[in-house]
Amino acid sequence: MIENNTFTKIGSNMKTTITEKGFPILYSYTTPVAGRDEKGEFRTDRFYSVTTSRHINKWFNCDSKNKIGRIVKQSYINGLVR
């Protein structure tokens, strides 16, 4: 769950928040799509748009050929922020 629904804008249509467990979560537009947890970086298994993919890569400071973060189900990410 998100503490106090606080978000930090980090770019156009990009924002982050911190879960109650202290995990940072990246939102692209209004959808949580990536983050970090006790196992490291992760990204959604869903493809939303080229822009959302770009947001994830920018946040992880990587490019589309050298993706960072393990792939997790979108439901896992949703569970972290609800």
Residue frames as qw, qx, qy, qz and C-alpha x, y, z in Angstrom:
[[0.000, 0.887, 0.461, 0.000, 0.00, 0.00, 0.00],
 [0.366, 0.546, -0.020, 0.753, 1.05, 3.58, -0.58],
 [0.360, -0.451, -0.468, 0.669, 1.84, 5.80, 2.36],
 [0.026, 0.650, 0.231, -0.723, -0.33, 8.94, 2.33],
 [0.592, 0.666, 0.431, 0.141, -0.81, 8.70, -1.46],
 [0.109, -0.860, 0.232, 0.441, 2.27, 10.86, -1.98],
 [0.811, 0.426, 0.263, 0.302, 3.79, 11.01, -5.42],
 [0.278, -0.666, 0.281, 0.632, 6.93, 12.64, -6.76],
 [0.680, 0.720, 0.088, -0.105, 6.82, 13.82, -10.35],
 [0.593, -0.442, 0.465, 0.486, 10.02, 12.80, -12.14],
 [0.148, -0.102, 0.627, 0.758, 9.10, 13.57, -15.73],
 [0.503, 0.104, -0.214, -0.831, 6.26, 14.15, -18.13],
 [0.856, -0.081, -0.237, -0.452, 3.61, 11.56, -17.19],
 [0.702, 0.082, -0.638, 0.307, 6.09, 9.84, -14.83],
 [0.387, -0.683, 0.291, -0.547, 5.87, 9.77, -11.07],
 [0.507, 0.095, -0.817, 0.260, 7.05, 7.62, -8.19],
 [0.621, -0.602, 0.071, -0.496, 5.74, 6.69, -4.80],
 [0.128, 0.349, -0.867, 0.330, 6.94, 4.62, -1.87],
 [0.682, -0.337, -0.586, -0.280, 4.96, 1.67, -0.54],
 [0.647, -0.701, 0.101, -0.281, 4.41, 1.04, 3.16],
 [0.934, -0.210, 0.101, 0.272, 7.29, -1.45, 3.02],
 [0.276, -0.765, 0.292, 0.504, 9.56, 1.24, 1.58],
 [0.588, 0.143, 0.634, 0.481, 9.63, 0.02, -2.03],
 [0.152, 0.487, -0.168, -0.844, 9.77, 2.69, -4.75],
 [0.520, 0.447, 0.724, 0.081, 7.19, 2.23, -7.51],
 [0.048, -0.202, 0.378, 0.902, 7.21, 3.93, -10.91],
 [0.460, 0.613, 0.570, -0.296, 3.95, 5.08, -12.46],
 [0.148, 0.015, 0.539, 0.829, 3.60, 5.79, -16.16],
 [0.360, -0.407, -0.375, -0.751, 0.55, 7.99, -16.52],
 [0.607, -0.443, 0.249, -0.611, -1.72, 6.46, -13.83],
 [0.971, -0.012, -0.214, -0.106, -0.44, 2.88, -13.97],
 [0.490, -0.679, 0.544, 0.047, 2.19, 1.37, -11.67],
 [0.839, 0.494, -0.199, -0.111, 4.62, -0.36, -14.05],
 [0.702, 0.331, -0.479, 0.410, 7.98, -0.93, -12.34],
 [0.492, -0.811, 0.145, -0.282, 9.74, -0.77, -9.02],
 [0.356, 0.427, -0.758, 0.341, 12.25, -2.17, -6.61],
 [0.811, -0.487, -0.047, -0.321, 11.67, -4.68, -3.83],
 [0.626, -0.614, 0.480, 0.012, 13.76, -6.95, -1.61],
 [0.843, 0.111, 0.455, 0.266, 14.74, -8.99, -4.70],
 [0.349, -0.200, 0.379, 0.833, 15.79, -5.97, -6.78],
 [0.283, 0.321, -0.191, -0.883, 14.37, -4.19, -9.82],
 [0.368, 0.326, 0.869, 0.053, 11.24, -5.38, -11.59],
 [0.252, 0.210, -0.279, -0.903, 9.05, -4.34, -14.50],
 [0.711, 0.237, 0.366, -0.552, 5.57, -5.29, -15.65],
 [0.452, 0.026, 0.836, 0.310, 4.98, -8.19, -18.00],
 [0.415, 0.738, 0.527, -0.078, 2.40, -6.13, -19.89],
 [0.338, 0.094, 0.308, 0.885, 3.08, -3.90, -22.86],
 [0.105, 0.739, 0.473, -0.467, 1.15, -0.65, -22.49],
 [0.440, 0.895, 0.068, -0.007, 2.81, 1.64, -25.02],
 [0.691, 0.405, -0.156, 0.578, 6.14, 2.67, -26.46],
 [0.074, -0.745, 0.199, -0.632, 6.05, 5.69, -24.15],
 [0.782, -0.558, 0.144, -0.238, 5.50, 3.56, -21.05],
 [0.941, 0.045, -0.033, 0.335, 8.39, 1.31, -22.09],
 [0.407, 0.610, -0.162, 0.660, 10.53, 4.41, -22.51],
 [0.425, -0.747, 0.161, -0.485, 9.50, 5.60, -19.03],
 [0.933, -0.351, 0.076, 0.028, 10.58, 2.29, -17.47],
 [0.816, 0.262, -0.046, 0.513, 13.91, 2.29, -19.31],
 [0.124, 0.740, -0.153, 0.644, 14.56, 5.91, -18.36],
 [0.635, -0.685, 0.138, -0.329, 13.85, 5.18, -14.70],
 [0.932, -0.251, 0.185, 0.185, 16.24, 2.20, -14.73],
 [0.016, -0.833, 0.428, 0.350, 18.74, 4.19, -16.83],
 [0.516, -0.092, 0.790, 0.316, 18.93, 1.55, -19.55],
 [0.352, 0.317, -0.416, -0.776, 17.94, 1.21, -23.18],
 [0.849, 0.123, 0.037, -0.513, 15.49, -1.10, -24.95],
 [0.755, 0.358, -0.549, 0.000, 18.25, -3.58, -25.82],
 [0.404, 0.178, -0.727, 0.526, 19.73, -3.80, -22.32],
 [0.543, -0.596, -0.237, -0.542, 16.63, -3.93, -20.15],
 [0.100, 0.241, -0.751, 0.607, 17.04, -3.91, -16.39],
 [0.531, -0.104, 0.414, -0.732, 14.63, -5.57, -14.00],
 [0.135, 0.089, 0.985, 0.057, 13.01, -8.95, -13.76],
 [0.390, -0.208, -0.472, -0.763, 9.62, -9.38, -15.37],
 [0.116, 0.171, 0.830, -0.519, 6.70, -9.68, -12.94],
 [0.003, 0.586, 0.765, 0.267, 2.97, -10.00, -13.44],
 [0.086, -0.498, -0.082, -0.859, 1.08, -6.71, -13.41],
 [0.672, -0.592, -0.357, -0.266, -1.03, -8.12, -10.58],
 [0.715, -0.239, -0.337, 0.564, 2.12, -8.30, -8.39],
 [0.229, 0.190, -0.052, 0.953, 2.77, -4.58, -8.89],
 [0.401, -0.530, -0.309, -0.681, -0.90, -3.74, -8.33],
 [0.749, -0.482, -0.451, 0.062, -0.79, -5.69, -5.07],
 [0.555, -0.080, -0.284, 0.778, 2.12, -3.59, -3.81],
 [0.033, 0.152, 0.008, 0.988, 0.24, -0.32, -4.25],
 [0.487, -0.486, -0.474, -0.549, -3.26, -1.25, -3.10]]
